[in-house]
Amino acid sequence: MPEIQREGRTETPTTMMAWGIPSSDPAESGVEAAAVWLTGGAGLLLWTALAFLLTTA
């Protein structure tokens, strides 16, 4: 009976955990990731302030 050997790596592309889609880009650096989080946070604060102003007026 032949011995079956399996490799540790898979042939499927890596997936982005947050989106569940295949990732073709290399991992972004810490500075780029921080910039994305900061701009997203600033946008969220801006929309929250706008919503607050519109609901209290």
LUMMARNU-20250 format. One record per atom (N, C-alpha, C, O, CB): residue number from 1; atom name; residue in one letter; x negated, y negated, z negated. Coordinates in nm, 3 decimals, padded with zeros to 5 digits. Each point is the difference from the previous one (the first is absolute). Glycine has a CB too. Example, Ala and Ser with C-alpha at 12.3 -4.5 7.8 and 13.67 -1.06 7.14 Angstrom:
2
ATOM  marvex  zaro  lodren     east    north       up
ATOM       1     N       A  -01.319   00.569  -00.780
ATOM       1    CA       A   00.089  -00.119   00.000
ATOM       1     C       A  -00.090  -00.120   00.000
ATOM       1     O       A  -00.104   00.002  -00.066
ATOM       1    CB       A   00.293   00.115  -00.059
ATOM       2     N       S  -00.154  -00.222   00.197
ATOM       2    CA       S  -00.082  -00.119  -00.006
ATOM       2     C       S   00.077  -00.109  -00.073
ATOM       2     O       S  -00.051  -00.111  -00.017
ATOM       2    CB       S  -00.067   00.174   00.232
REM end
This chain:
57
ATOM  marvex  zaro  lodren     east    north       up
ATOM       1     N       M  -00.085   00.118   00.000
ATOM       1    CA       M   00.085  -00.118   00.000
ATOM       1     C       M  -00.090  -00.124   00.000
ATOM       1     O       M  -00.087  -00.013  -00.086
ATOM       1    CB       M   00.274   00.137  -00.037
ATOM       2     N       P  -00.165  -00.215   00.218
ATOM       2    CA       P  -00.086  -00.119   00.008
ATOM       2     C       P   00.028  -00.097  -00.115
ATOM       2     O       P   00.113  -00.011  -00.048
ATOM       2    CB       P  -00.121   00.037   00.297
ATOM       3     N       E  -00.095  -00.094  -00.292
ATOM       3    CA       E   00.015  -00.098  -00.107
ATOM       3     C       E   00.043  -00.134   00.060
ATOM       3     O       E  -00.060  -00.047   00.097
ATOM       3    CB       E  -00.116   00.165  -00.237
ATOM       4     N       I   00.277  -00.179   00.083
ATOM       4    CA       I   00.053  -00.127   00.050
ATOM       4     C       I  -00.067  -00.114  -00.077
ATOM       4     O       I   00.004  -00.004  -00.123
ATOM       4    CB       I   00.219   00.112   00.185
ATOM       5     N       Q  -00.284  -00.199   00.012
ATOM       5    CA       Q  -00.063  -00.116  -00.062
ATOM       5     C       Q   00.079  -00.124   00.039
ATOM       5     O       Q   00.041  -00.016   00.115
ATOM       5    CB       Q  -00.270   00.127  -00.111
ATOM       6     N       R   00.249  -00.195  -00.101
ATOM       6    CA       R   00.076  -00.124   00.024
ATOM       6     C       R  -00.087  -00.120  -00.033
ATOM       6     O       R  -00.074   00.000  -00.097
ATOM       6    CB       R   00.292   00.116   00.047
ATOM       7     N       E  -00.207  -00.218   00.134
ATOM       7    CA       E  -00.076  -00.122  -00.024
ATOM       7     C       E   00.075  -00.088  -00.099
ATOM       7     O       E   00.122   00.008  -00.012
ATOM       7    CB       E  -00.222   00.004   00.243
ATOM       8     N       G   00.025  -00.095  -00.301
ATOM       8    CA       G   00.059  -00.089  -00.099
ATOM       8     C       G   00.072  -00.119   00.060
ATOM       8     O       G   00.086  -00.059  -00.066
ATOM       8    CB       G  -00.261   00.131  -00.086
ATOM       9     N       R   00.140  -00.109   00.274
ATOM       9    CA       R   00.063  -00.119   00.059
ATOM       9     C       R   00.115   00.041   00.091
ATOM       9     O       R   00.004   00.112   00.051
ATOM       9    CB       R  -00.222  -00.237  -00.064
ATOM      10     N       T   00.310   00.034   00.032
ATOM      10    CA       T   00.113   00.027   00.088
ATOM      10     C       T  -00.016  -00.076   00.130
ATOM      10     O       T  -00.079  -00.094   00.007
ATOM      10    CB       T   00.229   00.132  -00.206
ATOM      11     N       E  -00.079   00.000   00.300
ATOM      11    CA       E  -00.007  -00.065   00.130
ATOM      11     C       E   00.104  -00.110   00.016
ATOM      11     O       E  -00.001  -00.072   00.100
ATOM      11    CB       E  -00.086   00.284  -00.005
ATOM      12     N       T   00.176  -00.229  -00.191
ATOM      12    CA       T   00.103  -00.102   00.009
ATOM      12     C       T  -00.058  -00.135  -00.039
ATOM      12     O       T  -00.090  -00.006  -00.083
ATOM      12    CB       T   00.268   00.175   00.032
ATOM      13     N       P  -00.128  -00.278   00.110
ATOM      13    CA       P  -00.051  -00.132  -00.037
ATOM      13     C       P   00.041  -00.037  -00.141
ATOM      13     O       P   00.101   00.050  -00.052
ATOM      13    CB       P  -00.093  -00.119   00.291
ATOM      14     N       T  -00.085  -00.018  -00.301
ATOM      14    CA       T   00.035  -00.047  -00.133
ATOM      14     C       T   00.125  -00.087   00.008
ATOM      14     O       T   00.025  -00.062   00.103
ATOM      14    CB       T  -00.268   00.071  -00.176
ATOM      15     N       T   00.318  -00.014  -00.033
ATOM      15    CA       T   00.121  -00.082  -00.002
ATOM      15     C       T  -00.014  -00.110  -00.103
ATOM      15     O       T  -00.069   00.015  -00.101
ATOM      15    CB       T   00.207   00.181   00.174
ATOM      16     N       M  -00.073  -00.305  -00.045
ATOM      16    CA       M   00.004  -00.109  -00.097
ATOM      16     C       M   00.110   00.036  -00.100
ATOM      16     O       M   00.116   00.018   00.037
ATOM      16    CB       M  -00.198  -00.194   00.134
ATOM      17     N       M   00.044   00.186  -00.295
ATOM      17    CA       M   00.093   00.049  -00.102
ATOM      17     C       M   00.123  -00.090  -00.015
ATOM      17     O       M   00.110   00.050  -00.021
ATOM      17    CB       M  -00.304   00.053  -00.096
ATOM      18     N       A   00.176  -00.234   00.127
ATOM      18    CA       A   00.113  -00.091  -00.021
ATOM      18     C       A   00.101   00.007   00.114
ATOM      18     O       A   00.119  -00.017  -00.023
ATOM      18    CB       A  -00.270  -00.132  -00.107
ATOM      19     N       W   00.105   00.174   00.251
ATOM      19    CA       W   00.088  -00.006   00.115
ATOM      19     C       W   00.032   00.137   00.057
ATOM      19     O       W   00.104   00.016   00.065
ATOM      19    CB       W  -00.196  -00.238  -00.017
ATOM      20     N       G   00.007   00.321  -00.070
ATOM      20    CA       G   00.023   00.132   00.053
ATOM      20     C       G  -00.025   00.012   00.149
ATOM      20     O       G   00.053   00.090   00.065
ATOM      20    CB       G   00.110  -00.062  -00.244
ATOM      21     N       I  -00.244  -00.119   00.234
ATOM      21    CA       I  -00.032   00.006   00.142
ATOM      21     C       I  -00.148   00.030   00.016
ATOM      21     O       I  -00.079  -00.032  -00.089
ATOM      21    CB       I   00.266  -00.132   00.144
ATOM      22     N       P  -00.227   00.222   00.057
ATOM      22    CA       P  -00.143   00.029   00.019
ATOM      22     C       P  -00.083  -00.127   00.001
ATOM      22     O       P   00.040  -00.102   00.056
ATOM      22    CB       P   00.022   00.305   00.073
ATOM      23     N       S  -00.177  -00.196  -00.191
ATOM      23    CA       S  -00.089  -00.114  -00.007
ATOM      23     C       S  -00.110   00.015   00.102
ATOM      23     O       S  -00.076   00.097  -00.004
ATOM      23    CB       S   00.127  -00.128  -00.239
ATOM      24     N       S  -00.062  -00.063   00.335
ATOM      24    CA       S  -00.107   00.004   00.099
ATOM      24     C       S  -00.110  -00.098  -00.033
ATOM      24     O       S  -00.110   00.010   00.054
ATOM      24    CB       S   00.276   00.059   00.118
ATOM      25     N       D  -00.140  -00.165  -00.260
ATOM      25    CA       D  -00.100  -00.099  -00.039
ATOM      25     C       D  -00.084   00.053  -00.116
ATOM      25     O       D   00.049   00.077  -00.082
ATOM      25    CB       D   00.102  -00.263   00.161
ATOM      26     N       P  -00.277   00.144  -00.085
ATOM      26    CA       P  -00.080   00.038  -00.116
ATOM      26     C       P   00.053  -00.071  -00.124
ATOM      26     O       P   00.071  -00.100   00.010
ATOM      26    CB       P  -00.273   00.137   00.136
ATOM      27     N       A   00.168   00.015  -00.261
ATOM      27    CA       A   00.047  -00.060  -00.126
ATOM      27     C       A  -00.047  -00.145  -00.009
ATOM      27     O       A  -00.114  -00.031   00.034
ATOM      27    CB       A   00.110   00.257  -00.148
ATOM      28     N       E   00.092  -00.313   00.069
ATOM      28    CA       E  -00.037  -00.140  -00.008
ATOM      28     C       E  -00.083  -00.025  -00.125
ATOM      28     O       E   00.009   00.073  -00.098
ATOM      28    CB       E   00.199  -00.138   00.223
ATOM      29     N       S  -00.289  -00.039  -00.120
ATOM      29    CA       S  -00.088  -00.030  -00.112
ATOM      29     C       S   00.080  -00.062  -00.114
ATOM      29     O       S   00.118  -00.034   00.016
ATOM      29    CB       S  -00.311   00.001   00.142
ATOM      30     N       G   00.129   00.020  -00.272
ATOM      30    CA       G   00.065  -00.056  -00.117
ATOM      30     C       G   00.044  -00.143   00.020
ATOM      30     O       G   00.104  -00.041  -00.051
ATOM      30    CB       G  -00.239   00.193  -00.086
ATOM      31     N       V   00.055  -00.230   00.210
ATOM      31    CA       V   00.034  -00.141   00.024
ATOM      31     C       V   00.125  -00.010   00.086
ATOM      31     O       V   00.088  -00.082  -00.028
ATOM      31    CB       V  -00.331   00.017   00.009
ATOM      32     N       E   00.251   00.147   00.123
ATOM      32    CA       E   00.118  -00.003   00.087
ATOM      32     C       E   00.124   00.046  -00.075
ATOM      32     O       E   00.107  -00.058   00.018
ATOM      32    CB       E  -00.253   00.101   00.181
ATOM      33     N       A   00.134   00.059  -00.281
ATOM      33    CA       A   00.113   00.048  -00.076
ATOM      33     C       A   00.046  -00.106  -00.100
ATOM      33     O       A   00.120  -00.020  -00.019
ATOM      33    CB       A  -00.201   00.257   00.045
ATOM      34     N       A  -00.012  -00.305  -00.090
ATOM      34    CA       A   00.035  -00.106  -00.094
ATOM      34     C       A   00.070  -00.115   00.070
ATOM      34     O       A   00.095  -00.058  -00.054
ATOM      34    CB       A  -00.290   00.121  -00.088
ATOM      35     N       A   00.150  -00.097   00.263
ATOM      35    CA       A   00.062  -00.108   00.076
ATOM      35     C       A   00.144   00.035   00.036
ATOM      35     O       A   00.089  -00.085  -00.006
ATOM      35    CB       A  -00.313   00.020   00.097
ATOM      36     N       V   00.248   00.190  -00.054
ATOM      36    CA       V   00.136   00.043   00.033
ATOM      36     C       V   00.089  -00.008  -00.122
ATOM      36     O       V   00.112  -00.051   00.008
ATOM      36    CB       V  -00.201   00.204   00.170
ATOM      37     N       W   00.042  -00.105  -00.293
ATOM      37    CA       W   00.080  -00.005  -00.122
ATOM      37     C       W   00.026  -00.145  -00.044
ATOM      37     O       W   00.111  -00.031  -00.044
ATOM      37    CB       W  -00.208   00.253  -00.024
ATOM      38     N       L  -00.003  -00.309   00.079
ATOM      38    CA       L   00.019  -00.139  -00.043
ATOM      38     C       L   00.097  -00.074   00.091
ATOM      38     O       L   00.084  -00.075  -00.050
ATOM      38    CB       L  -00.314   00.077  -00.043
ATOM      39     N       T   00.220   00.016   00.223
ATOM      39    CA       T   00.094  -00.068   00.089
ATOM      39     C       T   00.141   00.055  -00.017
ATOM      39     O       T   00.098  -00.075   00.008
ATOM      39    CB       T  -00.285   00.033   00.156
ATOM      40     N       G   00.198   00.172  -00.187
ATOM      40    CA       G   00.132   00.058  -00.025
ATOM      40     C       G   00.060  -00.053  -00.130
ATOM      40     O       G   00.119  -00.030  -00.006
ATOM      40    CB       G  -00.187   00.235   00.130
ATOM      41     N       G  -00.015  -00.216  -00.227
ATOM      41    CA       G   00.048  -00.052  -00.128
ATOM      41     C       G   00.040  -00.147   00.010
ATOM      41     O       G   00.100  -00.041  -00.058
ATOM      41    CB       G  -00.247   00.204  -00.058
ATOM      42     N       A   00.068  -00.241   00.190
ATOM      42    CA       A   00.034  -00.141   00.018
ATOM      42     C       A   00.131  -00.015   00.078
ATOM      42     O       A   00.082  -00.086  -00.032
ATOM      42    CB       A  -00.327   00.027   00.028
ATOM      43     N       G   00.263   00.142   00.105
ATOM      43    CA       G   00.126  -00.004   00.076
ATOM      43     C       G   00.119   00.037  -00.086
ATOM      43     O       G   00.106  -00.061   00.010
ATOM      43    CB       G  -00.233   00.117   00.197
ATOM      44     N       L   00.109   00.044  -00.292
ATOM      44    CA       L   00.108   00.041  -00.090
ATOM      44     C       L   00.035  -00.111  -00.098
ATOM      44     O       L   00.118  -00.025  -00.027
ATOM      44    CB       L  -00.192   00.263   00.049
ATOM      45     N       L  -00.027  -00.305  -00.076
ATOM      45    CA       L   00.027  -00.112  -00.091
ATOM      45     C       L   00.071  -00.115   00.071
ATOM      45     O       L   00.089  -00.063  -00.057
ATOM      45    CB       L  -00.290   00.127  -00.075
ATOM      46     N       L   00.162  -00.090   00.256
ATOM      46    CA       L   00.065  -00.106   00.077
ATOM      46     C       L   00.147   00.031   00.025
ATOM      46     O       L   00.085  -00.087  -00.018
ATOM      46    CB       L  -00.305   00.035   00.126
ATOM      47     N       W   00.251   00.175  -00.066
ATOM      47    CA       W   00.139   00.038   00.023
ATOM      47     C       W   00.081   00.000  -00.130
ATOM      47     O       W   00.118  -00.036   00.001
ATOM      47    CB       W  -00.192   00.174   00.195
ATOM      48     N       T   00.013  -00.098  -00.305
ATOM      48    CA       T   00.069  -00.002  -00.129
ATOM      48     C       T   00.033  -00.143  -00.041
ATOM      48     O       T   00.110  -00.027  -00.048
ATOM      48    CB       T  -00.229   00.239  -00.020
ATOM      49     N       A   00.024  -00.303   00.086
ATOM      49    CA       A   00.025  -00.140  -00.034
ATOM      49     C       A   00.109  -00.060   00.088
ATOM      49     O       A   00.085  -00.075  -00.048
ATOM      49    CB       A  -00.324   00.053  -00.025
ATOM      50     N       L   00.237   00.057   00.202
ATOM      50    CA       L   00.103  -00.049   00.091
ATOM      50     C       L   00.137   00.052  -00.039
ATOM      50     O       L   00.098  -00.074   00.000
ATOM      50    CB       L  -00.269   00.062   00.183
ATOM      51     N       A   00.179   00.140  -00.215
ATOM      51    CA       A   00.128   00.059  -00.041
ATOM      51     C       A   00.050  -00.064  -00.129
ATOM      51     O       A   00.120  -00.023  -00.015
ATOM      51    CB       A  -00.185   00.239   00.126
ATOM      52     N       F  -00.025  -00.243  -00.203
ATOM      52    CA       F   00.038  -00.064  -00.127
ATOM      52     C       F   00.053  -00.140   00.025
ATOM      52     O       F   00.101  -00.040  -00.059
ATOM      52    CB       F  -00.275   00.175  -00.061
ATOM      53     N       L   00.108  -00.210   00.206
ATOM      53    CA       L   00.046  -00.136   00.029
ATOM      53     C       L   00.136   00.000   00.069
ATOM      53     O       L   00.085  -00.084  -00.030
ATOM      53    CB       L  -00.323   00.011   00.049
ATOM      54     N       L   00.258   00.166   00.073
ATOM      54    CA       L   00.127   00.004   00.072
ATOM      54     C       L   00.116   00.049  -00.086
ATOM      54     O       L   00.114  -00.041   00.023
ATOM      54    CB       L  -00.244   00.080   00.184
ATOM      55     N       T   00.104   00.047  -00.304
ATOM      55    CA       T   00.109   00.050  -00.084
ATOM      55     C       T   00.034  -00.093  -00.115
ATOM      55     O       T   00.110   00.007  -00.054
ATOM      55    CB       T  -00.179   00.222   00.115
ATOM      56     N       T  -00.024  -00.315  -00.100
ATOM      56    CA       T   00.029  -00.092  -00.111
ATOM      56     C       T   00.047  -00.136   00.048
ATOM      56     O       T   00.044  -00.081  -00.081
ATOM      56    CB       T  -00.214   00.199  -00.053
ATOM      57     N       A   00.163  -00.146   00.261
ATOM      57    CA       A   00.038  -00.131   00.052
ATOM      57     C       A   00.150  -00.013   00.011
ATOM      57     O       A   00.050  -00.104   00.042
ATOM      57    CB       A  -00.265   00.092   00.082
REM end
